[in-house]
Each structure stands twice: as C-alpha cells, then as structure tokens.
Amino acid sequence: MHLQILSYLAAERSYMNTKQSDKRITALYARLSRDDEKEGVSGSIQNQKVILEKFAKDNKLPNPRFFYDDGFSGVTFTRPAFMEIMELAEQGLIGTIVVKDHSRLGRNRLVVGQLLEEDFVRLDIRYIAIMDNIDTAKGISDLVPMQDLFNEWHAKNTSDKVRKVMQSKGMSGKPLTTNPPFGYMKSSDDKDEWIVDEPAAKIVRKIFDLCVSGLGPTQIAKRLKAEKVLTPTEYWNSIGRKCSKPPAIPYGWVANTVSGILDKQEYCGDTVNFRTYRKSFKMKKKLDKPKDEWKIFLNTHPAIIDREVFALVQELRRHRRRPAKSGIVSMFSGLLYCADCGEKLYYSVTNNYKREQAYFFCSAYRKNSDICSAHYIREKVVEQLVLESMQRVLWYVQSYEKLFAQRQLEEFGEKQKKELAEKRRELDKAKLRVREIDGIIQKLYEDNATGKISDERFATMSVSLENEQSKLKDRIPSLENELENAKVKTEGLQRFIDKAKQVTRLESLTPELVHEFIEKIVVSAPEYKDGKRYQEVAIHYNGVGIIREPTAEEMEEYFQEHISKKPFLKEKTA
C-alpha cells in the first residue's frame, strides 16, 4: 500500500512538471554582429528567424517566442534580448532556448561553459543549437568545449582583423569615429570627410565663447538650458541622424556634455585617433590612452574654433575657475598662488556681494590657520597691478623687441647653458649604453648556450646589466623632458612676442587677455613698515616666466630714445 502511494505521488509530480513545462516559453534566439555581417559568416536575423520558427513547429516546442540582438558581438553577454531571456529564466518562465548554431549563443568559452554546465542546469532549461546538433536533453558531447574554444578563437581572429584594418585607417589620417562630433556631418560624397553643420557649429562657438568669458561647464549648461538650446542628441534626432534615445528634457544640457565639447581638438580642424583602447577583445569597455600616444593629423577638415581660442580655453579649464558662493567668477580665479605654501588663493565676495570688496586669501589658511597666513589681497589691487605690468611689458616688447628677447634669453645664463649641454651629452651616452647592453646580453646568452660561461655566471652578469639598463631607461625620459622644457621656453618666448605685438592699445583687462598672457600670480604675505602695508606680487607670464620690467628711469630713457627715432616728432619739437 505504501509503495503504491509513493508511486502515485511520483507520477503526479512528473505530470505536474510536464504541465508546468508546457506553459514555459521556448526562446528562439538570433544574434548578428556587425563583423559577422561584413564577413558573410552568418545569415541575417530574418533568415535565422525562419529557421528557428520552422524547427520549433516541426518539433512541437511549446510557446515559441522570438528574441534577437542585431549588431552585438558574441564576446559580450550584456545584450538586451539575451539579458531579457535570462531574466525570464530566473523567474522560471523559460523552458527551452533554441539557436541556429552554437556561436549565436556567444563566443566566450568561459561564459558559454558556465551557461551550459551550471546556469541552464540550475534553471532547468533545455538548450538546442540546430546546425551543430547540440541538445542538452540528450546530453552534452565532449566536443562542445572544443567547439566553444574554436568559436572564441574565431572572435579573436575577427577582432584582430578589424583592429588591423582600423589601425591602418587611423594611421592614414582618416577619422576612426563612427559619427563626427557635434558641429560636423559626413559629406555625402565621402563618408570619411567631415563638413561643418552650421546650426550645430553655431552652438559650439557659443559654448567656447561662454567659457572664454569666464563661465564653467555647469554654468554654460544652465545657460543653454535656460535659452532652450537643443542638446546634441535631440538635435541629431531632429535632423534624422540615428543616435541614442533622446533625453526626457530636450534642452537638458549637463556639465559633462559641455566639457566633452570643450575638450575636442577636432574643432580646430584636426583628426585625433587612438584616444582609447581595449585590454582584450573580450572587454567592451574602452580605456583612455595617455595623450602622448594619440595620433593627431592637422588640418584634415574645416575648423569651427580658432587654435588660439582652443588653447586659451584649455588653459582656462586647467585653472578650473570656480564661482564664489555669490555666483561671481573672477578673471583671476585659479591664477593666484601663495608664495609661502604654494596653495591657490581662494576668491571671496563679502556678504553684501559688492564686487569692489572682493578679495583673495590663502586656501590653506582657510582650512587651517596654523598652516599658513591669510595672504589677503583685494581683487581690485590685483587688477591694477596686472594692468600696469602688462601695459609696461607690452610697450617694452613692441618698442624694443630685440632688447627684450636678449634679456629674457640671458636669464638662462652661461651656467644653465652648460648644464643643458651636459644633459644633452648624458642623454646621448645613456641611449648608446642601452643599445650596447642589449648586444652584450645577447652575446652572453649565446656564450651560455654554447657552454662558454656557466649558468650561474650568466645569471649574475645578466641581472647586473639589466639593472643598469633599467636605471638608464628611467633616466632617459627625465633628461628628454628637461631638454624639451628648455626648447619650449625658447619657442614660448617667440610666441609671447608675437602675441604682444598684436595688442594695439591696452586700457582695461578682459578674461581672454589675462589668461592669454598670465601663467600665474604669486602673492607674498604683507609686511608693515612705518604703519604702511607692503606686499610683493610676482607676475609670471606665459612662455617667459617673470619679466624684469624696466624701471621708471629706464622707461623714461627708452621713451626719449623712442621719440628721437620719430622724424615727424623731431620737426614738431624743433
């Protein structure tokens, strides 16, 4: 009797399981990557659908439902349709998964192996790959892991081919980006040629102008949003360009979008390739490359932003000018530094928000008064000092260009010149020695292989040489950097002179002028003598550093000399 009851319960359980499985979905899954499409390896999504639906009908698989991922690599498993299948599976709603061939499931052997041997077993899912004759209901062949390995190899091989093609294209100067940045569009004649999209370019210029005027990315985003300017995504959708889903708010500009635009050298008319890389063909996430590894091709398409403006914006953003609590931004924010602790000076406006009372003080002192002193200085004082200094310097450069250049170069001095010559010789010797060590190690290896020196002797000598070579390799970049800085200083001097000659009459300061000419302003702590306040302020100019300005007596002497060279003025004086 007891055995009869147990037998009945087992039969009932089997019947219920069968009834339950009949209600579960048969997921007919199709996938097509862009690489597959190019190579013609796989059929289209539509062809896969026909094969899958016929198979389900012929084999009377219950509740067939079609899922597909179009344009997704088999290496990644974060595909929308596949993730939907797995979510339904976790809910117990998927009974069978059918694919045309095994590679449609994926090309990562580790993930595919886990799916077949663990996840599908746990979720009681039957898996069928039609063309490969795989059916987990009949057991998994020992050849399936080998097939997974081949599928992964195929994905790697395809990835290598694509990478080589892109490498070749990128090195030729053609843009690697699928779509041009906001402000450009593809030419109808040549998809690799960019032309200016004027309505969008107008917004790009506006963003750069606002940055130059003193606004940061957040403030610019707020301004564009208030003026109801369409975001790039919304704009592209409005002109019929395929892109991601538009934001909920058509004018929802954010700081990151603005920053991305301000960072793009492409707006100068240049193509910038190889900004990013992947560690492995299995990784979808792209990593940023160091800037010195980028490949930049100049003047490949029409410029939207002048190079001078772009360089100025990068300088402004490097100093990260943040507004005070009042929302006011000083043209000097990010430029003032404490002479004692080296920290930046914090900009502040008094509670009544009167600009005349705005001032700077040491940010380290603000955090901890024991670390440093306030180094307090009013914005108006800084403005007056910088204006007067720039007026003298610009007149000096414009009137006595050769004398100015000579004096600046003399700042290097004979000592610095000798040091640079020694560093140049040291660099040449280091590079030569690195090459020599390579040859010595190769000879040692050959001698060891032929038995001329023992393994112990070889290990000792090679380790010693490799250590020496490693130290030299670490030293070489440092020497190159020091020499490059010296070269940059000389080139910076000429650039400074060229910029100075373009300023005709300086009566007031603008953020553009300040950041174009001023690198930093170092403020010393005030001193009090005879009841009067004295404070040293050192102005460092871009490309040239501190300029020894002519004294009042020298200015008068230079001025008289300058006047004497004007014939028409001589006649009037006479």
C-alpha positions as CSV (number, residue, x, y, z in Angstrom):
1,M,0.0,0.0,0.0
2,H,2.8,2.3,1.0
3,L,4.7,1.6,-2.3
4,Q,1.5,2.3,-4.3
5,I,1.1,5.8,-2.6
6,L,4.8,6.7,-3.3
7,S,4.4,5.6,-6.9
8,Y,1.2,7.6,-7.3
9,L,2.9,10.8,-5.9
10,A,5.9,10.4,-8.2
11,A,3.6,10.0,-11.2
12,E,1.6,13.1,-10.1
13,R,4.8,15.1,-9.7
14,S,6.0,14.1,-13.1
15,Y,2.6,15.1,-14.6
16,M,2.7,18.5,-12.9
17,N,6.2,19.2,-14.0
18,T,5.2,18.3,-17.6
19,K,2.1,20.6,-17.4
20,Q,4.3,23.4,-16.0
21,S,7.0,22.9,-18.7
22,D,4.3,23.1,-21.3
23,K,3.5,26.6,-20.1
24,R,7.1,27.8,-20.2
25,I,8.4,29.8,-23.2
26,T,10.6,28.4,-25.9
27,A,13.0,31.2,-26.5
28,L,14.1,31.4,-30.2
29,Y,17.3,33.4,-30.0
30,A,19.0,35.1,-33.0
31,R,22.2,37.2,-32.9
32,L,24.1,39.0,-35.6
33,S,27.2,41.1,-35.0
34,R,28.4,43.7,-37.5
35,D,31.6,41.7,-38.0
36,D,29.6,38.6,-39.0
37,E,27.6,40.7,-41.4
38,K,30.7,42.1,-43.1
39,E,32.3,38.7,-43.4
40,G,29.1,36.9,-44.5
41,V,29.6,34.2,-41.9
42,S,26.1,34.2,-40.6
43,G,22.7,34.6,-42.1
44,S,20.6,37.6,-41.5
45,I,18.3,38.0,-38.5
46,Q,15.3,37.3,-40.7
47,N,16.9,34.1,-42.1
48,Q,17.7,32.9,-38.6
49,K,14.1,33.6,-37.5
50,V,12.7,31.5,-40.4
51,I,15.0,28.5,-39.4
52,L,14.2,28.8,-35.7
53,E,10.4,29.0,-36.2
54,K,10.3,26.1,-38.6
55,F,12.4,24.0,-36.1
56,A,10.1,24.9,-33.2
57,K,7.0,24.0,-35.3
58,D,8.4,20.7,-36.6
59,N,9.5,19.6,-33.1
60,K,6.3,20.9,-31.4
61,L,8.1,23.1,-29.0
62,P,5.6,24.9,-26.8
63,N,5.0,28.7,-26.7
64,P,7.7,29.8,-29.1
65,R,8.8,33.4,-28.8
66,F,11.4,35.2,-30.9
67,F,14.3,37.3,-29.4
68,Y,17.1,38.9,-31.3
69,D,20.2,41.0,-30.8
70,D,21.2,42.8,-34.0
71,G,24.7,44.3,-34.1
72,F,26.1,42.8,-30.9
73,S,29.3,40.9,-30.5
74,G,29.3,37.3,-29.3
75,V,32.1,38.1,-26.8
76,T,29.8,40.3,-24.6
77,F,26.7,38.9,-22.9
78,T,25.2,42.2,-21.9
79,R,22.9,42.1,-25.0
80,P,19.4,43.4,-24.4
81,A,17.5,40.4,-25.8
82,F,19.7,37.8,-24.2
83,M,19.5,39.6,-20.8
84,E,15.7,39.6,-21.2
85,I,15.8,35.8,-21.8
86,M,17.9,35.3,-18.6
87,E,15.6,37.5,-16.5
88,L,12.6,35.4,-17.6
89,A,14.6,32.3,-17.0
90,E,15.3,33.4,-13.4
91,Q,11.5,33.7,-13.0
92,G,11.0,30.1,-14.2
93,L,9.4,31.2,-17.4
94,I,11.9,29.8,-20.0
95,G,11.8,26.1,-20.7
96,T,13.9,25.9,-23.9
97,I,16.5,28.1,-25.7
98,V,17.0,27.4,-29.4
99,V,19.7,29.0,-31.6
100,K,20.6,28.4,-35.2
101,D,24.2,27.5,-34.4
102,H,26.2,27.4,-31.2
103,S,28.2,30.5,-32.0
104,R,24.9,32.6,-31.8
105,L,24.8,31.9,-28.1
106,G,28.3,33.5,-27.7
107,R,31.9,33.3,-28.4
108,N,33.4,33.4,-24.9
109,R,34.1,29.8,-24.0
110,L,34.2,30.5,-20.2
111,V,30.8,32.2,-20.1
112,V,29.3,29.7,-22.6
113,G,30.6,26.8,-20.5
114,Q,29.1,28.2,-17.3
115,L,25.8,28.7,-19.1
116,L,25.6,25.1,-20.3
117,E,27.1,23.3,-17.3
118,E,25.7,25.4,-14.5
119,D,23.1,28.1,-15.2
120,F,20.9,26.2,-17.7
121,V,21.0,23.1,-15.4
122,R,20.1,25.2,-12.4
123,L,17.2,26.8,-14.2
124,D,16.1,23.5,-15.8
125,I,16.5,24.9,-19.3
126,R,16.9,22.8,-22.4
127,Y,19.4,24.2,-24.9
128,I,19.4,23.4,-28.6
129,A,21.8,24.5,-31.3
130,I,20.2,23.3,-34.6
131,M,23.1,23.3,-37.0
132,D,25.6,21.9,-34.5
133,N,23.3,19.1,-33.4
134,I,23.5,20.1,-29.7
135,D,20.6,19.2,-27.4
136,T,21.2,19.2,-23.7
137,A,18.2,16.9,-23.3
138,K,20.3,14.2,-25.0
139,G,23.5,15.2,-23.0
140,I,26.4,17.4,-24.0
141,S,29.2,15.9,-26.2
142,D,32.8,16.2,-25.1
143,L,33.4,18.0,-28.3
144,V,31.3,21.0,-27.3
145,P,34.0,22.6,-25.2
146,M,36.4,22.3,-28.2
147,Q,33.7,24.0,-30.3
148,D,33.5,26.8,-27.8
149,L,37.2,27.2,-28.0
150,F,37.1,27.4,-31.8
151,N,34.2,30.0,-31.6
152,E,36.3,32.1,-29.2
153,W,39.3,31.8,-31.5
154,H,37.1,32.9,-34.4
155,A,36.0,36.0,-32.4
156,K,39.6,36.8,-31.5
157,N,40.7,36.3,-35.1
158,T,37.9,38.6,-36.4
159,S,38.8,41.2,-33.7
160,D,42.4,41.1,-34.8
161,K,41.5,41.6,-38.4
162,V,39.2,44.5,-37.6
163,R,41.9,46.1,-35.3
164,K,44.5,45.9,-38.1
165,V,42.1,47.5,-40.6
166,M,41.3,50.3,-38.1
167,Q,45.0,50.7,-37.3
168,S,45.8,51.2,-41.0
169,K,42.8,53.5,-41.4
170,G,43.7,55.5,-38.3
171,M,47.4,55.9,-39.3
172,S,46.3,57.2,-42.7
173,G,44.7,60.2,-41.1
174,K,41.1,59.2,-41.7
175,P,38.8,59.6,-38.6
176,L,38.0,56.4,-36.7
177,T,34.9,57.6,-35.0
178,T,31.6,56.2,-36.4
179,N,29.9,59.6,-36.2
180,P,31.6,63.1,-36.3
181,P,31.3,65.3,-33.2
182,F,28.5,67.8,-32.7
183,G,29.0,70.6,-35.2
184,Y,30.1,68.4,-38.1
185,M,28.4,66.0,-40.5
186,K,29.6,63.5,-43.0
187,S,30.0,64.6,-46.6
188,S,27.5,63.0,-49.0
189,D,30.4,62.3,-51.4
190,D,32.8,60.8,-48.9
191,K,31.8,59.3,-45.5
192,D,35.4,59.9,-44.2
193,E,35.1,63.6,-45.0
194,W,33.6,66.0,-42.4
195,I,31.9,69.2,-43.3
196,V,30.6,71.9,-41.0
197,D,27.0,71.5,-39.8
198,E,26.4,75.3,-39.3
199,P,23.4,75.3,-36.9
200,A,25.3,72.9,-34.6
201,A,28.6,74.7,-35.2
202,K,27.0,77.9,-34.0
203,I,26.2,76.3,-30.6
204,V,29.8,75.0,-30.4
205,R,31.2,78.5,-30.9
206,K,28.8,79.9,-28.3
207,I,30.0,77.3,-25.8
208,F,33.6,78.3,-26.4
209,D,32.8,82.0,-26.2
210,L,31.0,81.5,-22.9
211,C,34.0,79.6,-21.5
212,V,36.4,82.4,-22.5
213,S,34.1,84.9,-20.9
214,G,34.6,83.2,-17.6
215,L,31.8,80.5,-17.3
216,G,32.5,76.9,-16.3
217,P,30.8,73.8,-17.8
218,T,28.0,73.8,-15.2
219,Q,27.2,77.5,-15.8
220,I,27.3,77.1,-19.5
221,A,24.9,74.1,-19.3
222,K,22.5,76.1,-17.2
223,R,22.6,79.0,-19.7
224,L,21.9,76.7,-22.7
225,K,19.1,75.0,-20.9
226,A,17.5,78.4,-20.0
227,E,17.8,79.5,-23.6
228,K,16.2,76.2,-24.7
229,V,19.0,75.1,-26.9
230,L,18.6,71.6,-28.2
231,T,21.1,69.0,-26.8
232,P,23.3,67.2,-29.3
233,T,21.2,64.0,-29.2
234,E,18.0,65.9,-29.5
235,Y,19.4,68.0,-32.4
236,W,20.6,64.9,-34.2
237,N,17.2,63.2,-33.9
238,S,15.6,66.4,-35.2
239,I,17.6,66.2,-38.4
240,G,17.1,62.4,-38.8
241,R,20.5,61.2,-37.8
242,K,20.3,57.9,-36.0
243,C,21.6,58.0,-32.4
244,S,20.7,57.0,-28.9
245,K,17.4,57.7,-27.2
246,P,16.9,61.5,-26.7
247,P,16.8,62.8,-23.1
248,A,13.5,63.3,-21.4
249,I,14.2,67.1,-21.5
250,P,15.1,68.3,-25.0
251,Y,17.2,71.1,-23.5
252,G,18.7,69.0,-20.7
253,W,22.3,70.1,-21.1
254,V,24.7,68.8,-18.4
255,A,28.2,69.8,-17.5
256,N,29.8,66.5,-18.9
257,T,28.4,67.2,-22.4
258,V,29.8,70.8,-22.3
259,S,33.2,69.5,-21.1
260,G,33.3,66.9,-23.8
261,I,32.8,69.6,-26.4
262,L,35.4,71.9,-24.9
263,D,38.0,69.1,-24.8
264,K,37.7,68.2,-28.5
265,Q,40.7,69.3,-30.6
266,E,38.7,68.2,-33.6
267,Y,37.1,71.6,-33.6
268,C,40.4,73.1,-34.6
269,G,40.2,71.1,-37.9
270,D,42.3,68.2,-36.7
271,T,41.7,64.4,-36.7
272,V,42.5,62.8,-33.4
273,N,42.8,59.0,-33.5
274,F,43.6,56.3,-30.9
275,R,42.3,58.1,-27.9
276,T,41.1,54.8,-26.4
277,Y,41.9,51.1,-26.4
278,R,40.6,47.8,-25.1
279,K,42.8,45.5,-23.0
280,S,41.2,42.4,-24.6
281,F,38.8,41.6,-27.4
282,K,36.5,40.3,-24.6
283,M,36.3,43.7,-23.0
284,K,33.6,46.1,-24.2
285,K,34.7,49.0,-22.0
286,K,37.2,51.3,-23.6
287,L,40.1,52.8,-21.6
288,D,41.7,56.2,-22.2
289,K,45.2,56.3,-23.7
290,P,47.8,58.8,-22.5
291,K,47.7,61.9,-24.6
292,D,51.2,61.4,-25.9
293,E,50.0,58.1,-27.6
294,W,47.3,59.8,-29.6
295,K,47.8,60.3,-33.3
296,I,46.9,63.8,-34.4
297,F,46.6,64.8,-38.0
298,L,46.4,68.6,-38.5
299,N,44.0,70.5,-40.8
300,T,42.1,67.5,-42.1
301,H,38.7,69.3,-42.2
302,P,37.3,72.8,-41.8
303,A,37.9,74.3,-38.4
304,I,35.0,75.6,-36.2
305,I,37.2,77.1,-33.5
306,D,40.5,79.0,-33.9
307,R,43.5,77.3,-32.4
308,E,44.3,80.3,-30.2
309,V,40.8,80.2,-28.8
310,F,41.0,76.5,-28.2
311,A,44.4,76.8,-26.5
312,L,43.0,79.6,-24.3
313,V,40.0,77.5,-23.3
314,Q,42.3,74.6,-22.3
315,E,44.3,77.0,-20.2
316,L,41.2,78.4,-18.5
317,R,39.9,74.9,-17.7
318,R,43.3,73.8,-16.4
319,H,43.0,76.5,-13.8
320,R,39.4,75.4,-13.0
321,R,37.9,78.8,-12.3
322,R,35.0,78.1,-9.9
323,P,32.5,80.8,-8.9
324,A,32.2,82.1,-5.4
325,K,29.0,81.4,-3.4
326,S,27.6,84.6,-4.9
327,G,28.0,83.0,-8.4
328,I,30.6,85.6,-9.3
329,V,33.7,84.4,-11.1
330,S,36.9,86.5,-11.1
331,M,39.1,86.7,-14.2
332,F,42.0,86.0,-11.9
333,S,40.5,82.8,-10.2
334,G,42.8,79.9,-10.5
335,L,45.8,82.1,-11.2
336,L,46.8,83.4,-7.8
337,Y,49.2,81.3,-5.6
338,C,50.5,81.6,-2.1
339,A,54.3,82.4,-2.1
340,D,54.8,80.5,1.2
341,C,52.8,77.3,1.0
342,G,52.2,77.1,-2.8
343,E,48.4,76.7,-2.5
344,K,45.9,78.6,-4.6
345,L,44.3,81.7,-3.3
346,Y,40.6,81.4,-2.6
347,Y,38.3,84.0,-4.2
348,S,35.6,85.5,-1.9
349,V,33.0,88.2,-2.1
350,T,31.7,89.9,1.0
351,N,28.2,89.2,2.3
352,N,26.8,92.3,0.7
353,Y,28.1,91.0,-2.7
354,K,29.8,94.2,-3.6
355,R,32.3,93.5,-6.3
356,E,34.6,96.3,-5.0
357,Q,35.2,94.4,-1.8
358,A,36.0,91.1,-3.4
359,Y,39.3,89.6,-2.3
360,F,41.7,86.6,-2.4
361,F,43.2,84.7,0.5
362,C,45.2,81.5,1.0
363,S,43.1,78.3,0.7
364,A,45.5,76.5,3.2
365,Y,44.9,79.2,5.7
366,R,41.1,78.8,5.2
367,K,41.3,75.2,6.1
368,N,43.8,75.6,9.0
369,S,45.0,78.9,10.2
370,D,48.1,77.3,11.8
371,I,49.4,76.1,8.4
372,C,49.8,79.5,6.7
373,S,48.8,83.1,6.9
374,A,45.9,84.7,5.0
375,H,48.0,86.5,2.3
376,Y,44.9,88.7,1.9
377,I,44.8,90.8,-1.3
378,R,41.9,92.7,-2.9
379,E,40.8,91.8,-6.4
380,K,40.9,95.5,-7.4
381,V,44.5,95.7,-6.3
382,V,45.4,92.6,-8.3
383,E,43.6,94.0,-11.4
384,Q,45.5,97.4,-11.1
385,L,48.9,95.7,-10.6
386,V,48.4,93.3,-13.6
387,L,47.1,96.1,-15.9
388,E,50.0,98.4,-15.1
389,S,52.5,95.5,-15.5
390,M,51.0,94.4,-18.8
391,Q,51.0,98.0,-20.2
392,R,54.7,98.3,-19.4
393,V,55.7,94.9,-20.7
394,L,53.7,95.2,-23.9
395,W,55.1,98.6,-24.7
396,Y,58.6,97.3,-23.9
397,V,58.2,94.3,-26.2
398,Q,56.7,96.3,-29.0
399,S,59.2,99.1,-28.9
400,Y,62.4,97.1,-28.0
401,E,61.7,93.6,-29.2
402,K,65.4,92.6,-29.7
403,L,66.5,94.0,-26.4
404,F,63.6,92.2,-24.6
405,A,64.4,88.9,-26.3
406,Q,68.1,89.3,-25.5
407,R,67.4,90.0,-21.8
408,Q,65.0,87.1,-21.5
409,L,67.5,84.7,-23.1
410,E,70.2,86.0,-20.7
411,E,68.0,84.7,-17.9
412,F,69.3,81.3,-18.7
413,G,72.8,82.4,-18.1
414,E,76.0,80.6,-19.0
415,K,75.6,78.2,-16.2
416,Q,72.3,76.9,-17.4
417,K,73.6,76.6,-21.0
418,K,76.5,74.4,-19.8
419,E,74.1,72.3,-17.7
420,L,71.9,71.8,-20.8
421,A,74.9,70.8,-22.9
422,E,76.0,68.3,-20.2
423,K,72.5,66.8,-20.0
424,R,72.4,66.5,-23.8
425,R,75.7,64.6,-23.7
426,E,74.4,62.4,-20.8
427,L,71.3,61.6,-22.8
428,D,73.3,60.5,-25.9
429,K,75.5,58.4,-23.7
430,A,72.6,56.8,-21.9
431,K,70.8,55.9,-25.2
432,L,74.1,54.4,-26.6
433,R,74.7,52.4,-23.4
434,V,71.2,50.9,-23.5
435,R,71.8,49.7,-27.1
436,E,75.2,48.3,-26.0
437,I,73.7,46.4,-23.1
438,D,71.2,44.7,-25.5
439,G,74.1,43.5,-27.6
440,I,76.1,42.3,-24.5
441,I,73.2,40.4,-23.1
442,Q,72.6,38.7,-26.5
443,K,76.3,37.7,-26.6
444,L,76.2,36.4,-23.0
445,Y,73.1,34.3,-24.0
446,E,75.0,32.8,-26.9
447,D,78.1,32.1,-24.8
448,N,75.9,30.4,-22.1
449,A,74.1,28.3,-24.8
450,T,77.4,27.1,-26.2
451,G,78.8,26.4,-22.7
452,K,81.5,29.2,-22.7
453,I,80.1,30.6,-19.4
454,S,78.2,28.9,-16.7
455,D,74.5,29.4,-15.9
456,E,75.4,31.0,-12.6
457,R,77.9,33.4,-14.2
458,F,75.3,34.2,-16.9
459,A,72.6,34.9,-14.3
460,T,74.8,37.2,-12.3
461,M,76.1,39.2,-15.2
462,S,72.7,39.5,-17.0
463,V,70.9,40.7,-13.8
464,S,73.6,43.3,-13.2
465,L,73.4,44.5,-16.8
466,E,69.6,44.6,-16.8
467,N,69.6,46.6,-13.6
468,E,72.0,49.1,-15.2
469,Q,69.8,49.3,-18.3
470,S,66.6,49.7,-16.2
471,K,68.1,52.7,-14.4
472,L,69.2,54.3,-17.7
473,K,65.8,53.8,-19.2
474,D,64.2,55.5,-16.2
475,R,66.7,58.4,-16.5
476,I,66.3,59.0,-20.3
477,P,62.7,60.4,-20.1
478,S,63.7,62.8,-17.4
479,L,66.6,64.1,-19.5
480,E,64.4,64.4,-22.5
481,N,61.8,66.3,-20.5
482,E,64.4,68.8,-19.2
483,L,65.8,69.4,-22.7
484,E,62.2,69.8,-24.1
485,N,61.4,72.3,-21.4
486,A,64.4,74.4,-22.5
487,K,63.3,74.2,-26.1
488,V,59.7,75.1,-25.1
489,K,61.0,78.2,-23.2
490,T,62.8,79.5,-26.3
491,E,59.7,78.8,-28.5
492,G,57.4,80.3,-25.8
493,L,59.4,83.5,-25.9
494,Q,58.8,84.0,-29.6
495,R,55.1,83.1,-29.2
496,F,54.9,85.7,-26.4
497,I,56.5,88.3,-28.6
498,D,54.1,87.6,-31.4
499,K,51.1,87.8,-29.2
500,A,52.3,91.0,-27.5
501,K,52.7,92.7,-30.9
502,Q,49.0,92.0,-31.7
503,V,47.8,94.1,-28.8
504,T,47.5,97.7,-30.1
505,R,46.2,99.6,-27.0
506,L,45.6,98.2,-23.6
507,E,43.3,100.3,-21.4
508,S,41.4,97.5,-19.5
509,L,41.7,93.8,-18.8
510,T,39.5,91.0,-20.1
511,P,39.5,87.3,-19.1
512,E,40.7,86.5,-22.6
513,L,43.8,88.8,-22.3
514,V,44.6,87.8,-18.7
515,H,44.7,84.1,-19.4
516,E,46.4,84.5,-22.8
517,F,49.3,86.3,-21.2
518,I,49.4,85.4,-17.5
519,E,50.6,81.9,-16.3
520,K,50.3,82.6,-12.5
521,I,50.5,85.3,-9.9
522,V,52.4,84.6,-6.7
523,V,51.3,86.6,-3.7
524,S,53.6,87.0,-0.7
525,A,52.5,87.8,2.9
526,P,52.1,91.5,3.6
527,E,54.7,93.4,5.6
528,Y,54.1,96.6,7.6
529,K,56.7,99.3,7.7
530,D,56.2,102.7,9.3
531,G,52.5,102.0,9.5
532,K,52.2,101.3,5.8
533,R,51.3,97.9,4.2
534,Y,53.6,96.4,1.6
535,Q,53.0,93.2,-0.4
536,E,55.2,91.6,-3.1
537,V,53.3,90.2,-6.1
538,A,55.2,88.3,-8.8
539,I,53.5,88.0,-12.2
540,H,54.6,85.0,-14.3
541,Y,53.9,85.4,-18.0
542,N,53.0,82.5,-20.3
543,G,56.1,81.1,-22.0
544,V,58.6,83.5,-20.4
545,G,58.0,83.5,-16.7
546,I,58.9,86.6,-14.6
547,I,59.8,89.5,-16.8
548,R,62.3,92.1,-15.4
549,E,60.3,95.2,-16.3
550,P,62.2,98.4,-17.0
551,T,62.5,100.8,-14.0
552,A,60.9,104.2,-14.1
553,E,64.2,105.7,-15.1
554,E,64.8,103.1,-17.8
555,M,61.3,103.7,-19.1
556,E,61.9,107.4,-19.4
557,E,65.3,106.7,-21.1
558,Y,63.7,104.3,-23.5
559,F,60.8,106.6,-24.2
560,Q,63.1,109.5,-25.1
561,E,65.1,107.2,-27.3
562,H,61.9,106.0,-28.9
563,I,60.8,109.6,-29.6
564,S,64.1,110.6,-31.1
565,K,63.6,107.9,-33.8
566,K,60.3,109.6,-35.0
567,P,61.3,112.2,-37.6
568,F,58.0,114.0,-37.6
569,L,58.1,114.4,-33.9
570,K,61.6,115.9,-34.1
571,E,60.3,118.5,-36.6
572,K,57.4,119.5,-34.3
573,T,59.7,119.8,-31.3
574,A,62.1,122.0,-33.2
